[in-house]
Amino acid sequence: MSKRMLQRGICCFLLVTVLTGQAGALGTSAASAILIEQDSGRVLYEQNADEKRLIASITKIMTAVVALEEGDIQAEYTVTAEDMAEGSSMYLKPGDVLTLEELLYGLMLVSGNDAALAVAHCVAGEEASFVAMMNETAQRLGMEQSFFCNPNGLDAEGHGASARDMAVLTAYALKNETFRRIVSTASITIGERYLANHNKLLRLYDGCIGVKTGFTKAAGRTLVSAAERDGMTLICVTLSDGDDWNDHMALLDYGFSTYEMTTAVPAGRALGSAFVTGGTVPLVSIGPDQDLSCPVAEGETLTLQVEVPASVAAPVVPGQVLGRAVLCLDGREVASADLVALTPAPMYVEPEEDKGFFARLFGG
């Protein structure tokens, strides 16, 4: 923020659900674990969440994200011998012709290591180029403990991520409707191939919407899951967890029973005004560009901090970013949104007749 930026704090008391559990009573069999709410990113539980570890096939979440952002899902690809891989398989054969979308089903439902290589070759031509895209995306998303050496998650020196990074990636990935549709598919037939999703939580847990399983001997069992209830989507990640199905159900149960998604300020509601210089109006109304929401437990009180400039120069158009709103709990940020102009402020243009005799005489 510039020196002209002012900061005001506004207290908001929110309605919440009944508290039925305590975070301190939770525990998992995982080496690392985290539970977050998707939209706000608020952490509801964590355990060694920033420790980088081998992640096995949950790597394929990043593979799918890059493919959906950089490729054409209707593009056809002819499988080659270079796509053959050890481990879990979609059972591709050289000469098979599939669309990128069909390969993504094989990637995410049955965790095909061959599908991962085919996706990489379809999108980038070379595996190394695709892996570079994966790492560029990780950097863009702020995944500080992540590095990818391949698109399938087979163990490799340096390859891995933290539970927190994988939660951040999954929260981002689930904003893509095609990704969400694929990972929530229980089964699909592609040609003569019947693909059944390896994620048992789609059958075991009410509201589950995916996301990805993983296993190697060195990494152990890795799992990323997401579930949605009452307008709140929770994402759970466990790394090296021998009891991951039960741990995920317990963590998700804790999140849904303890927290309620609460909207402090809906998108488009005016939070105040900003002074306008050089405009036809003295003020413009400002408000968040999206719902300012986060999960809240009983007894928690949020503080809303609004950061706006002392004045803005005309012209101002609706939707123009003018500041930032931050929801805080005990001094820690739990959600934020851009503050945008809700009303216009055109630039003031001095009428011709007000310029004076000499200005008109000399063409000023």
C-alpha positions as a Markdown table, in Angstrom:
| # | Residue | x | y | z |
|---|---|---|---|---|
| 1 | Met | 0.0 | 0.0 | 0.0 |
| 2 | Ser | 1.2 | 3.6 | -0.7 |
| 3 | Lys | 1.6 | 6.3 | 1.9 |
| 4 | Arg | -1.8 | 7.6 | 0.9 |
| 5 | Met | -3.4 | 4.3 | 1.8 |
| 6 | Leu | -5.5 | 4.3 | 4.9 |
| 7 | Gln | -6.5 | 1.3 | 7.0 |
| 8 | Arg | -9.7 | 1.0 | 9.0 |
| 9 | Gly | -10.7 | -1.9 | 11.2 |
| 10 | Ile | -14.4 | -2.9 | 11.5 |
| 11 | Cys | -15.6 | -5.6 | 13.9 |
| 12 | Cys | -18.2 | -8.1 | 12.6 |
| 13 | Phe | -19.9 | -10.5 | 14.9 |
| 14 | Leu | -20.9 | -13.6 | 13.0 |
| 15 | Leu | -23.5 | -16.4 | 13.5 |
| 16 | Val | -21.8 | -19.8 | 13.8 |
| 17 | Thr | -22.6 | -23.4 | 14.3 |
| 18 | Val | -22.4 | -25.4 | 17.5 |
| 19 | Leu | -18.9 | -26.6 | 18.3 |
| 20 | Thr | -18.8 | -30.4 | 18.5 |
| 21 | Gly | -15.1 | -31.1 | 18.5 |
| 22 | Gln | -11.7 | -29.8 | 19.4 |
| 23 | Ala | -8.7 | -29.6 | 17.1 |
| 24 | Gly | -6.4 | -30.7 | 19.9 |
| 25 | Ala | -8.3 | -34.1 | 20.1 |
| 26 | Leu | -7.6 | -34.9 | 16.5 |
| 27 | Gly | -4.8 | -37.1 | 15.3 |
| 28 | Thr | -3.8 | -39.1 | 12.2 |
| 29 | Ser | -1.5 | -41.9 | 11.2 |
| 30 | Ala | 0.0 | -39.6 | 8.6 |
| 31 | Ala | 3.5 | -38.2 | 8.5 |
| 32 | Ser | 2.0 | -35.0 | 7.2 |
| 33 | Ala | -1.6 | -33.8 | 7.0 |
| 34 | Ile | -3.7 | -30.7 | 6.4 |
| 35 | Leu | -7.4 | -29.8 | 6.2 |
| 36 | Ile | -8.4 | -26.5 | 4.5 |
| 37 | Glu | -11.5 | -24.7 | 3.2 |
| 38 | Gln | -11.2 | -24.2 | -0.5 |
| 39 | Asp | -12.4 | -20.6 | -1.1 |
| 40 | Ser | -10.7 | -18.9 | 1.8 |
| 41 | Gly | -7.8 | -21.3 | 2.2 |
| 42 | Arg | -8.3 | -21.2 | 6.0 |
| 43 | Val | -6.4 | -24.0 | 7.7 |
| 44 | Leu | -8.7 | -26.0 | 10.0 |
| 45 | Tyr | -6.1 | -28.7 | 10.9 |
| 46 | Glu | -2.5 | -29.3 | 10.2 |
| 47 | Gln | 0.3 | -31.7 | 11.2 |
| 48 | Asn | 3.8 | -31.2 | 9.7 |
| 49 | Ala | 2.1 | -29.5 | 6.8 |
| 50 | Asp | 5.2 | -27.8 | 5.5 |
| 51 | Glu | 7.5 | -30.8 | 5.4 |
| 52 | Lys | 8.5 | -31.8 | 1.8 |
| 53 | Arg | 7.9 | -35.5 | 1.2 |
| 54 | Leu | 7.5 | -37.9 | -1.7 |
| 55 | Ile | 4.0 | -37.6 | -3.0 |
| 56 | Ala | 3.6 | -40.5 | -5.5 |
| 57 | Ser | 0.6 | -40.3 | -7.8 |
| 58 | Ile | -1.1 | -37.2 | -6.3 |
| 59 | Thr | 1.5 | -35.6 | -8.6 |
| 60 | Lys | -1.1 | -36.2 | -11.3 |
| 61 | Ile | -3.2 | -33.4 | -9.9 |
| 62 | Met | -0.6 | -31.0 | -11.2 |
| 63 | Thr | -0.3 | -33.0 | -14.5 |
| 64 | Ala | -4.0 | -32.5 | -15.0 |
| 65 | Val | -3.9 | -28.8 | -14.2 |
| 66 | Val | -1.2 | -28.1 | -16.7 |
| 67 | Ala | -2.9 | -30.2 | -19.4 |
| 68 | Leu | -6.2 | -28.4 | -18.9 |
| 69 | Glu | -4.5 | -25.0 | -19.0 |
| 70 | Glu | -2.1 | -25.6 | -21.8 |
| 71 | Gly | -3.7 | -28.2 | -24.0 |
| 72 | Asp | -6.8 | -28.8 | -26.1 |
| 73 | Ile | -8.9 | -31.5 | -24.4 |
| 74 | Gln | -10.4 | -32.5 | -27.8 |
| 75 | Ala | -7.0 | -32.9 | -29.4 |
| 76 | Glu | -6.3 | -36.4 | -30.6 |
| 77 | Tyr | -3.0 | -38.2 | -29.7 |
| 78 | Thr | -1.5 | -41.3 | -31.1 |
| 79 | Val | 0.2 | -43.4 | -28.3 |
| 80 | Thr | 3.9 | -44.3 | -28.9 |
| 81 | Ala | 6.4 | -46.6 | -27.2 |
| 82 | Glu | 7.7 | -43.6 | -25.3 |
| 83 | Asp | 4.4 | -43.5 | -23.3 |
| 84 | Met | 4.9 | -47.0 | -21.8 |
| 85 | Ala | 5.6 | -46.9 | -18.1 |
| 86 | Glu | 6.0 | -49.1 | -15.1 |
| 87 | Gly | 3.4 | -49.3 | -12.3 |
| 88 | Ser | -0.3 | -48.4 | -12.4 |
| 89 | Ser | -1.6 | -48.3 | -16.0 |
| 90 | Met | -4.4 | -47.3 | -18.3 |
| 91 | Tyr | -3.1 | -50.2 | -20.5 |
| 92 | Leu | -2.3 | -48.0 | -23.5 |
| 93 | Lys | -0.7 | -49.6 | -26.5 |
| 94 | Pro | 1.4 | -47.9 | -29.3 |
| 95 | Gly | -0.9 | -46.9 | -32.1 |
| 96 | Asp | -3.9 | -46.2 | -29.8 |
| 97 | Val | -5.6 | -42.9 | -30.6 |
| 98 | Leu | -7.3 | -41.0 | -27.8 |
| 99 | Thr | -8.3 | -37.5 | -27.0 |
| 100 | Leu | -6.5 | -35.5 | -24.3 |
| 101 | Glu | -9.7 | -35.6 | -22.3 |
| 102 | Glu | -9.9 | -39.4 | -22.5 |
| 103 | Leu | -6.2 | -39.6 | -21.4 |
| 104 | Leu | -7.1 | -37.4 | -18.4 |
| 105 | Tyr | -9.7 | -39.8 | -17.3 |
| 106 | Gly | -7.1 | -42.6 | -17.4 |
| 107 | Leu | -4.7 | -40.3 | -15.5 |
| 108 | Met | -7.1 | -39.4 | -12.7 |
| 109 | Leu | -9.4 | -42.4 | -12.3 |
| 110 | Val | -7.0 | -45.4 | -12.6 |
| 111 | Ser | -3.8 | -43.4 | -12.1 |
| 112 | Gly | -2.2 | -44.5 | -15.4 |
| 113 | Asn | 1.5 | -43.8 | -15.4 |
| 114 | Asp | 1.3 | -44.4 | -19.2 |
| 115 | Ala | -1.5 | -41.9 | -19.4 |
| 116 | Ala | 0.7 | -39.3 | -17.6 |
| 117 | Leu | 3.4 | -39.7 | -20.2 |
| 118 | Ala | 0.9 | -39.5 | -23.0 |
| 119 | Val | -0.6 | -36.4 | -21.6 |
| 120 | Ala | 2.8 | -34.8 | -21.4 |
| 121 | His | 3.7 | -35.7 | -24.9 |
| 122 | Cys | 0.3 | -34.6 | -26.2 |
| 123 | Val | 0.5 | -31.2 | -24.6 |
| 124 | Ala | 4.2 | -30.3 | -24.8 |
| 125 | Gly | 5.8 | -32.7 | -27.2 |
| 126 | Glu | 8.5 | -33.6 | -24.8 |
| 127 | Glu | 8.3 | -34.8 | -21.2 |
| 128 | Ala | 11.0 | -32.3 | -20.0 |
| 129 | Ser | 9.1 | -29.4 | -21.5 |
| 130 | Phe | 5.9 | -30.5 | -19.8 |
| 131 | Val | 7.7 | -30.9 | -16.4 |
| 132 | Ala | 9.0 | -27.4 | -16.8 |
| 133 | Met | 5.4 | -26.2 | -17.1 |
| 134 | Met | 4.5 | -28.1 | -13.9 |
| 135 | Asn | 7.3 | -26.3 | -12.0 |
| 136 | Glu | 6.4 | -23.0 | -13.5 |
| 137 | Thr | 2.8 | -23.5 | -12.3 |
| 138 | Ala | 3.9 | -24.5 | -8.8 |
| 139 | Gln | 6.0 | -21.3 | -8.6 |
| 140 | Arg | 3.1 | -19.2 | -9.8 |
| 141 | Leu | 0.8 | -20.7 | -7.1 |
| 142 | Gly | 3.3 | -20.2 | -4.3 |
| 143 | Met | 4.0 | -23.9 | -3.8 |
| 144 | Glu | 7.3 | -23.2 | -1.9 |
| 145 | Gln | 8.1 | -26.8 | -0.9 |
| 146 | Ser | 7.3 | -28.4 | -4.3 |
| 147 | Phe | 9.4 | -29.6 | -7.2 |
| 148 | Phe | 8.4 | -32.0 | -10.0 |
| 149 | Cys | 10.7 | -34.3 | -11.9 |
| 150 | Asn | 8.1 | -36.3 | -13.9 |
| 151 | Pro | 4.3 | -36.1 | -14.6 |
| 152 | Asn | 3.4 | -39.5 | -13.0 |
| 153 | Gly | 4.8 | -39.3 | -9.5 |
| 154 | Leu | 7.3 | -42.2 | -9.7 |
| 155 | Asp | 10.0 | -41.7 | -7.1 |
| 156 | Ala | 12.8 | -39.4 | -8.2 |
| 157 | Glu | 15.5 | -37.5 | -6.3 |
| 158 | Gly | 14.1 | -34.0 | -5.6 |
| 159 | His | 10.6 | -34.8 | -6.6 |
| 160 | Gly | 8.0 | -34.0 | -3.9 |
| 161 | Ala | 5.8 | -31.5 | -2.2 |
| 162 | Ser | 4.4 | -30.5 | 1.2 |
| 163 | Ala | 0.8 | -31.3 | 2.3 |
| 164 | Arg | 0.1 | -27.5 | 2.4 |
| 165 | Asp | 1.3 | -27.1 | -1.2 |
| 166 | Met | -0.9 | -30.0 | -2.4 |
| 167 | Ala | -3.9 | -28.4 | -0.6 |
| 168 | Val | -3.2 | -25.1 | -2.3 |
| 169 | Leu | -2.9 | -26.8 | -5.7 |
| 170 | Thr | -6.1 | -28.7 | -5.2 |
| 171 | Ala | -8.1 | -25.7 | -4.2 |
| 172 | Tyr | -6.9 | -24.0 | -7.4 |
| 173 | Ala | -7.6 | -27.1 | -9.5 |
| 174 | Leu | -11.2 | -27.5 | -8.3 |
| 175 | Lys | -12.0 | -24.1 | -9.7 |
| 176 | Asn | -11.7 | -25.7 | -13.1 |
| 177 | Glu | -15.1 | -27.3 | -13.9 |
| 178 | Thr | -13.5 | -29.9 | -16.3 |
| 179 | Phe | -11.0 | -31.0 | -13.6 |
| 180 | Arg | -13.9 | -31.2 | -11.0 |
| 181 | Arg | -16.0 | -33.3 | -13.4 |
| 182 | Ile | -13.2 | -35.7 | -14.2 |
| 183 | Val | -12.1 | -36.4 | -10.6 |
| 184 | Ser | -15.7 | -36.8 | -9.4 |
| 185 | Thr | -16.5 | -39.5 | -11.9 |
| 186 | Ala | -16.9 | -42.9 | -10.3 |
| 187 | Ser | -16.5 | -44.8 | -13.5 |
| 188 | Ile | -16.4 | -44.4 | -17.3 |
| 189 | Thr | -16.1 | -46.5 | -20.4 |
| 190 | Ile | -13.6 | -45.2 | -23.0 |
| 191 | Gly | -13.7 | -47.4 | -26.1 |
| 192 | Glu | -13.3 | -50.9 | -24.7 |
| 193 | Arg | -11.7 | -49.7 | -21.5 |
| 194 | Tyr | -13.8 | -49.6 | -18.3 |
| 195 | Leu | -12.2 | -47.2 | -15.8 |
| 196 | Ala | -13.2 | -47.3 | -12.2 |
| 197 | Asn | -12.1 | -44.5 | -9.9 |
| 198 | His | -9.6 | -45.7 | -7.3 |
| 199 | Asn | -10.8 | -43.1 | -4.8 |
| 200 | Lys | -13.0 | -45.1 | -2.4 |
| 201 | Leu | -14.2 | -42.0 | -0.7 |
| 202 | Leu | -16.5 | -41.3 | -3.6 |
| 203 | Arg | -18.5 | -44.3 | -2.4 |
| 204 | Leu | -17.8 | -44.1 | 1.4 |
| 205 | Tyr | -18.2 | -40.4 | 2.2 |
| 206 | Asp | -21.3 | -38.3 | 1.6 |
| 207 | Gly | -20.4 | -35.2 | -0.4 |
| 208 | Cys | -17.1 | -36.4 | -1.7 |
| 209 | Ile | -16.0 | -34.8 | -5.0 |
| 210 | Gly | -12.6 | -36.5 | -5.6 |
| 211 | Val | -9.6 | -36.0 | -5.8 |
| 212 | Lys | -6.6 | -38.4 | -6.1 |
| 213 | Thr | -4.9 | -41.4 | -4.6 |
| 214 | Gly | -1.2 | -42.3 | -4.6 |
| 215 | Phe | 1.2 | -45.0 | -3.5 |
| 216 | Thr | 4.9 | -46.0 | -3.9 |
| 217 | Lys | 6.9 | -48.1 | -1.5 |
| 218 | Ala | 9.1 | -45.1 | -0.7 |
| 219 | Ala | 6.3 | -42.5 | -0.4 |
| 220 | Gly | 3.8 | -44.7 | 1.3 |
| 221 | Arg | 0.1 | -44.0 | 0.8 |
| 222 | Thr | -0.8 | -40.5 | -0.2 |
| 223 | Leu | -4.3 | -39.1 | -0.6 |
| 224 | Val | -6.0 | -35.9 | -1.5 |
| 225 | Ser | -9.7 | -35.7 | -1.0 |
| 226 | Ala | -12.4 | -33.0 | -1.3 |
| 227 | Ala | -16.0 | -32.9 | -0.1 |
| 228 | Glu | -18.8 | -30.4 | -0.2 |
| 229 | Arg | -21.6 | -29.8 | 2.2 |
| 230 | Asp | -23.9 | -26.8 | 2.8 |
| 231 | Gly | -21.9 | -24.6 | 0.5 |
| 232 | Met | -18.5 | -25.4 | 2.1 |
| 233 | Thr | -15.8 | -27.3 | 0.3 |
| 234 | Leu | -13.1 | -28.9 | 2.4 |
| 235 | Ile | -9.8 | -30.3 | 1.1 |
| 236 | Cys | -7.8 | -32.9 | 3.0 |
| 237 | Val | -4.2 | -34.0 | 2.3 |
| 238 | Thr | -2.3 | -36.8 | 4.0 |
| 239 | Leu | 1.2 | -38.0 | 3.1 |
| 240 | Ser | 2.6 | -41.4 | 4.1 |
| 241 | Asp | -0.5 | -42.5 | 5.9 |
| 242 | Gly | -1.3 | -46.2 | 6.4 |
| 243 | Asp | -4.9 | -45.4 | 7.5 |
| 244 | Asp | -5.7 | -42.7 | 5.0 |
| 245 | Trp | -9.4 | -43.5 | 4.3 |
| 246 | Asn | -10.4 | -43.4 | 7.9 |
| 247 | Asp | -8.2 | -40.4 | 8.7 |
| 248 | His | -9.8 | -38.4 | 5.8 |
| 249 | Met | -13.3 | -39.2 | 6.9 |
| 250 | Ala | -12.5 | -38.2 | 10.5 |
| 251 | Leu | -10.9 | -34.9 | 9.4 |
| 252 | Leu | -13.7 | -34.1 | 7.1 |
| 253 | Asp | -16.2 | -34.9 | 9.8 |
| 254 | Tyr | -14.4 | -32.6 | 12.2 |
| 255 | Gly | -14.4 | -29.8 | 9.7 |
| 256 | Phe | -18.1 | -30.1 | 8.7 |
| 257 | Ser | -19.3 | -30.5 | 12.4 |
| 258 | Thr | -17.1 | -27.7 | 13.8 |
| 259 | Tyr | -17.2 | -25.0 | 11.2 |
| 260 | Glu | -19.9 | -23.2 | 9.2 |
| 261 | Met | -19.2 | -21.2 | 6.0 |
| 262 | Thr | -20.1 | -17.6 | 6.9 |
| 263 | Thr | -20.3 | -14.7 | 4.5 |
| 264 | Ala | -19.2 | -11.5 | 6.3 |
| 265 | Val | -19.7 | -9.3 | 3.3 |
| 266 | Pro | -21.4 | -10.4 | 0.0 |
| 267 | Ala | -19.9 | -9.5 | -3.3 |
| 268 | Gly | -21.1 | -6.0 | -4.5 |
| 269 | Arg | -22.2 | -4.8 | -1.1 |
| 270 | Ala | -20.9 | -1.2 | -0.4 |
| 271 | Leu | -18.4 | -1.1 | 2.5 |
| 272 | Gly | -17.8 | 2.7 | 2.1 |
| 273 | Ser | -16.7 | 5.4 | -0.3 |
| 274 | Ala | -13.5 | 6.8 | -1.7 |
| 275 | Phe | -13.0 | 10.5 | -2.5 |
| 276 | Val | -12.6 | 11.3 | -6.2 |
| 277 | Thr | -10.4 | 14.0 | -7.6 |
| 278 | Gly | -11.1 | 15.6 | -11.0 |
| 279 | Gly | -14.4 | 13.8 | -11.4 |
| 280 | Thr | -18.0 | 14.7 | -12.0 |
| 281 | Val | -18.9 | 13.1 | -8.6 |
| 282 | Pro | -17.2 | 13.6 | -5.3 |
| 283 | Leu | -17.3 | 9.9 | -4.2 |
| 284 | Val | -17.5 | 6.4 | -5.5 |
| 285 | Ser | -18.9 | 3.4 | -3.6 |
| 286 | Ile | -16.5 | 0.5 | -3.0 |
| 287 | Gly | -17.2 | -3.1 | -2.1 |
| 288 | Pro | -15.7 | -6.6 | -2.5 |
| 289 | Asp | -15.5 | -8.2 | -6.0 |
| 290 | Gln | -16.4 | -11.6 | -4.5 |
| 291 | Asp | -18.1 | -12.9 | -1.3 |
| 292 | Leu | -15.8 | -12.3 | 1.7 |
| 293 | Ser | -16.4 | -15.7 | 3.4 |
| 294 | Cys | -14.6 | -18.1 | 5.6 |
| 295 | Pro | -15.5 | -21.1 | 7.9 |
| 296 | Val | -16.2 | -20.0 | 11.5 |
| 297 | Ala | -16.6 | -22.0 | 14.7 |
| 298 | Glu | -18.6 | -21.2 | 17.8 |
| 299 | Gly | -17.2 | -18.3 | 19.8 |
| 300 | Glu | -14.9 | -17.0 | 17.1 |
| 301 | Thr | -15.1 | -13.3 | 16.2 |
| 302 | Leu | -13.8 | -11.9 | 13.0 |
| 303 | Thr | -12.3 | -8.5 | 12.4 |
| 304 | Leu | -12.7 | -6.8 | 9.0 |
| 305 | Gln | -9.9 | -4.6 | 7.9 |
| 306 | Val | -10.6 | -2.3 | 4.9 |
| 307 | Glu | -7.6 | -0.8 | 3.1 |
| 308 | Val | -8.6 | 2.1 | 0.7 |
| 309 | Pro | -6.8 | 5.1 | -0.7 |
| 310 | Ala | -7.4 | 8.5 | 0.7 |
| 311 | Ser | -8.5 | 9.6 | -2.8 |
| 312 | Val | -8.6 | 8.3 | -6.4 |
| 313 | Ala | -8.2 | 10.2 | -9.6 |
| 314 | Ala | -11.0 | 10.2 | -12.2 |
| 315 | Pro | -12.0 | 8.5 | -14.4 |
| 316 | Val | -13.1 | 5.5 | -12.3 |
| 317 | Val | -15.0 | 2.7 | -13.8 |
| 318 | Pro | -17.1 | 0.0 | -12.0 |
| 319 | Gly | -14.9 | -3.0 | -11.2 |
| 320 | Gln | -11.7 | -1.0 | -11.0 |
| 321 | Val | -9.6 | -2.3 | -8.1 |
| 322 | Leu | -9.2 | 0.4 | -5.4 |
| 323 | Gly | -8.2 | -1.5 | -2.3 |
| 324 | Arg | -8.4 | -4.7 | -0.3 |
| 325 | Ala | -10.6 | -6.1 | 2.4 |
| 326 | Val | -9.2 | -8.7 | 4.9 |
| 327 | Leu | -10.9 | -10.9 | 7.4 |
| 328 | Cys | -8.8 | -11.6 | 10.4 |
| 329 | Leu | -9.1 | -14.0 | 13.4 |
| 330 | Asp | -6.9 | -13.3 | 16.4 |
| 331 | Gly | -4.8 | -11.0 | 14.2 |
| 332 | Arg | -4.3 | -13.6 | 11.5 |
| 333 | Glu | -5.6 | -13.3 | 8.0 |
| 334 | Val | -8.2 | -15.9 | 7.1 |
| 335 | Ala | -9.7 | -14.5 | 3.9 |
| 336 | Ser | -9.4 | -11.5 | 1.6 |
| 337 | Ala | -10.9 | -9.9 | -1.5 |
| 338 | Asp | -10.2 | -7.0 | -3.7 |
| 339 | Leu | -12.2 | -3.9 | -3.2 |
| 340 | Val | -13.6 | -2.5 | -6.4 |
| 341 | Ala | -15.5 | 0.6 | -7.5 |
| 342 | Leu | -19.3 | -0.1 | -7.5 |
| 343 | Thr | -20.2 | 3.2 | -9.2 |
| 344 | Pro | -18.6 | 5.2 | -12.0 |
| 345 | Ala | -16.8 | 8.6 | -11.7 |
| 346 | Pro | -16.3 | 10.2 | -15.1 |
| 347 | Met | -13.6 | 12.8 | -15.5 |
| 348 | Tyr | -14.7 | 16.4 | -15.2 |
| 349 | Val | -14.3 | 18.3 | -18.5 |
| 350 | Glu | -14.5 | 22.1 | -18.2 |
| 351 | Pro | -17.3 | 23.4 | -20.4 |
| 352 | Glu | -16.3 | 25.5 | -23.4 |
| 353 | Glu | -18.2 | 28.6 | -22.3 |
| 354 | Asp | -16.3 | 28.6 | -18.9 |
| 355 | Lys | -12.9 | 28.9 | -20.5 |
| 356 | Gly | -13.1 | 32.8 | -20.8 |
| 357 | Phe | -12.9 | 35.3 | -23.6 |
| 358 | Phe | -9.2 | 35.2 | -24.2 |
| 359 | Ala | -9.1 | 31.4 | -24.2 |
| 360 | Arg | -11.8 | 31.3 | -26.8 |
| 361 | Leu | -10.1 | 34.1 | -28.8 |
| 362 | Phe | -6.7 | 32.3 | -29.0 |
| 363 | Gly | -8.2 | 28.8 | -29.3 |
| 364 | Gly | -7.3 | 27.7 | -25.8 |
